[in-house]
Amino acid sequence: MEPFTFTSALWRWAAQDAWRFVTLPEELSETIRLTSGPPKGFGSIRVAVTVGATSWRTSVFPDTGSHCYVLPMKRAVRQAEDLQDGDLVTVTVQPLDAWRVT
């Protein structure tokens, strides 16, 4: 599966103050849901991510409220890219366990 780029606001999870996320767009979330292999724990899908000059591997998780996937933004990434709550973040994400569509 090709990588996807989107822009989303960085937000703080109310239930756990230390966690920050960006929400994947609805259409991209649906594409990942339909084309990725079986989800892992908590419904997660493994992804490779790039924000600015920082790249890492992590997972996106389904959010029942928005029906979209959310991407956790590690503190190290937020610090390296000088990101604050509410900032718009441009993200490139590539699912790692995509089914082959022929």
GINORNOR-V426122 format. One line per field, one symbol per residue. psi: psi as a letter, one per 30 degrees, with the letter a starting at -180 (. if undefined). A space follows every 10 residues. Layout:
psi=???
This chain:
psi=kllkklklkk lkkefjffkk lkkkleeeee eeefflakla kgglkklkkk jbgkklkall kkjfefgllk jkjleeeeee ghklkfkkkk kkkjkfhklk k.
